[in-house]
Amino acid sequence: MAESSISTYAYISFGLGVLGFILTISGNVFSLIGGILTGIGSVFGILFIKYDYIMVPLVTQKTRTITLAGFGGYELPPAQDVIVKQVGNNYYASSFMSIEIFKSPTEEPREETMKYNEFFERAVSSLRHVTKIAYLIQVEDISKKRQELEAKRAEAQAKLARERQKPMDKEGKQRMVVDAYEKEFELWDRQLAKIAKGRKPMGILAYAMATAVGVSRDAAISNVRAHAEEVKIAIANSLNVEVKVLSGEELLKCFEWEIFFPTTVQDIEGEALANV
């Protein structure tokens, strides 16, 4: 249980008890009401401190928590950023993150590919908890991919030509801009060259999954959110990719993929997760 949640419920209960005590010593008709409030507040305060894993679920079960029909007791809390399930006396919560890979390491020179592998190992080794990283791989339509790459290459070439016409500054900022567009142009050009040689283009949907356990629903949710933040920072910094914690429909889509994943290119195309 997150300490803040326990404290909140306990303080409310003890506050009720204090209010009841004040009413009791005031005499008159409020004495009876005060005595009742004192008893209720004291009892619930002790229960929330000693048996939080029982009391908090009882109190919060009337909130906007959604039970996922057909998935055997899995629940979606109001924030819709985690999936929760009770197993025995414990609660398990899972969080999903999209990994937006802007460029494929296999399209880079050999040295860059080796560096990418090294950075990936570094990212994984820095994680303190078990983490699942999944890749859904598809063979893309060659003609469609070629048109897409040709458009990107033409756009990069046009931007590069414009930037080369600008005067270079002493700080070297303009040189950095030109270098960036040169690398972008070379990236699309290499991919087109590989397609011309007969290599089939590959598309990737990547996401990560983190799971944590707690003695209560709130504890499991708090733990998995901390775990997801750790995964997000480690992967984003090591691989220079964008990692986003998913919620709502995107979260449910990844959860569904844990059971049945897309079987056709058409099913994968248009998803809200990252594509390479």
N, C-alpha and C positions, 0 to 999 in steps of 0.2 A: 504494500500500500504506500502511495506517496505520502510523505509526512505531512504535507500541507493539507491533504484531504482529511487525514485523521484529525489533525489539529482543528480544522474548521468545524467538523461535526462535534468534536469533544467540547470546544469552546462554546458552541451554541447550546449544548446540553447543560454545561456548567453555568452558563449565563442565565439559562432558564431557572436553574436551581437557586442562583443568587437572587434573582427577581422574586422567586417564591419566598425566600427567606426574609427579604425586605417587607413583603406583604404580610408575612406571618407576625413579625414583631410590631407591625403598625396597629394591630388590634382590629376591632370592629369586624364587619362582614367579610373583609378580605383575608382574614386569618386562615379560614378553611381553604380558600383558593390558593393562598400562598403555600400552605402545607402540602397540597397536592402537587403544585409546580416544583417545590423543593424536592419531593420524592422522585418525581419523574425525571427532572433534570439530573439529579445525582446518579440515578440508576443508568440512564442512557449515556451519561458521560463516562462512567466506568466501563460500560459495554463497548463503547466506541474505542476506548483505549486498549482493552484486553482482547476483544473479539472483533476487531475491525474487518477481518476477512469475511465475517458473517453479516455484520450490521450494514456496512456500506453497500453491498449488492442489494440488500433488502430495501434500503432507502432509495437507491438509484434505479431500481428495476422499472419504475413508472416513467422514466425519461424517454426521449425519442430514440432509443436504441432499436435498431432494425434486426430482426432475426432472418437470416438468409434461408429461405425455404428450399428444401432439397439438398442442403449441404450439411446436415447432421449437427445442428446446434451452434453453428458459427454465427456471430453477431457483428453488426456494424454500428459502432457508437455514433453519437450525434455529429462529431467532427468528421466522420467518414474517412479518416486517414489511416486506420488500422483495422485488422480483422481479429476478433477475439473469440476464444472458445474455452469453456471450462472442462477440464479433464481431471476427474477425481476431486481432490481438495485444492488444486492449483488452477490458475488461469494462464493461457498462452495467447500471446498477441503477435501478429505479423504485420510488417510494414513493407511496402513495395516502392522502389525507386526506378525511374527511367534513366537510362544512360545514353545521352545524346553524343554519339561518336561522329564528329564532323568530317573525319577522313580516315580511310582504311590504312592501317600500318603496312599492309601487303602492297599498297600502291606506292610506298615510299622507297627510297634507296635502301640497300641492304643495311647500311650503318644505322639508319633511322629505325628500321624494323627491329634490329637488335636492341636499340635503346628502348623502344616501346616494350619489348618483352621484359627488359630489366625493370622498367618502371612499373609494369604490371605485377611482377613478383614483389617489388617493394611495397606496392599498395596492399596486396593481399597479406604480406607478412606483418604489416602494421596494424591489422585488425585484431582486436582482442577477443572477438566472439565469432562463432560459426556464422558464415555468410554465404548465401547462394547467389551466384552470378550466372544468369542464363542468356543464351544467344539463340534467337530463332533465325535460321538461315534460309534464304530462298534464292533460286536462280531467276534472275529478272529477264524480261523480254528484251532481246538484243536490240531490235530496231528502235524500240521506245527509249531504251537506255542510251543508245548512240545519239539520238536526237537531243536528249536531255544534256548529255555531256558536251555536244557540239555547241549548244546554246550557252552553257556555262563557260566554255572555253572562249567563245566569241565575246562574251560580256567581260571576262577577265582581260582579254587582249585589248579591248577598247579602253578599259580603265587604265591598263598599263601604258597605252599610248598617250593618254591624256596626262598621266602623272610624269612621264618622261619629258614632256614638253615644258613642265614647270621648272623654274630655276632651283638649283640645290642651295640649301641654307647651310650656314657654318655649323649649326648644331647637329646636322646629319639626320634630322627628322624626315626630310623629304626622301633621302636615300633609303630609310627604313620602309617608307610607304611603297616605294618602287620595288624593293626587295620582296615585300609581302605579296604584291600583285604578280611578280615574276614567279614566285613559288606556287601561287594559285593557278596561274596559267600552265605551268609545268605539270601540276597535279592532274588537271583535266586532260592535258595532252598525252600523258603517260597512260591514263585509263583508256583513252580512245585508241592508242597504239596497241594496247593489249587486246582490245576487242577486235581490231583489224587483223591480229594474228590468230584469232579463233578462240580466245579465252572468253568464257561465259561470265558476264557480270554477276556479282553476288550482292544480295541485299541482306541487311542484318537489323533485327530488332533486339535491343539489349535492355535488360533490366536486372535489378538486384533485389534480393529478399532478405529481410532480417527478422528474426523471431526471438522473443524473450518470454520468460516465465515469471509469475508472481503469485503470492498467496491470495491476491484479490485482483479484481478486474482493473482497478485503478493502478495497482502496482505493476501489472503486466504491461499496461498501456504506457505508463511512464518509462519503464525500462526499455521497451522497444523503440520509443521515440528517441531516447538517448543513443541507443544502438544505431538507429538509422542515421542520426546526425554524424556519428563517428564514421559510418560507411560512406556517407555523402562527402565528407571532407577528405577522407583518405583517397577515394577513387578520383574525385575531381582534381585534387592537387597533383596526384601522381601521374595521371594520364592526360591531363589538360582537356578534360571533357566536361560537359554540363550534366550534373546529376540533380534530379528533381524528385522530391517525395510526392508520391501520387495520392490522390483522394477521389472519392466519388466513383464515377463510371470507369475511370482509368484504373483505379485500384481494383475494382471488381473484375475488369478484363484480365489483369495479371493473375488474380486469384483463380479465375476460370481456367487460365492457361496451365495452372498447376495440375489440372485434371485432364483437360482436352485442349491441345494447342491447334492453331489454324493449320489446315491441310492443303490449302491452295494459295497461289500468289494473290488471287483476288481477295481472299480473306485477310491477308496481311496488309495489303496496300490500303492506305488511308487511315491506319491506326495512329493514335496520338503519340506513340512512342517513337524513339529515334530510328532513323534509317541511314544506312551508309550507301 
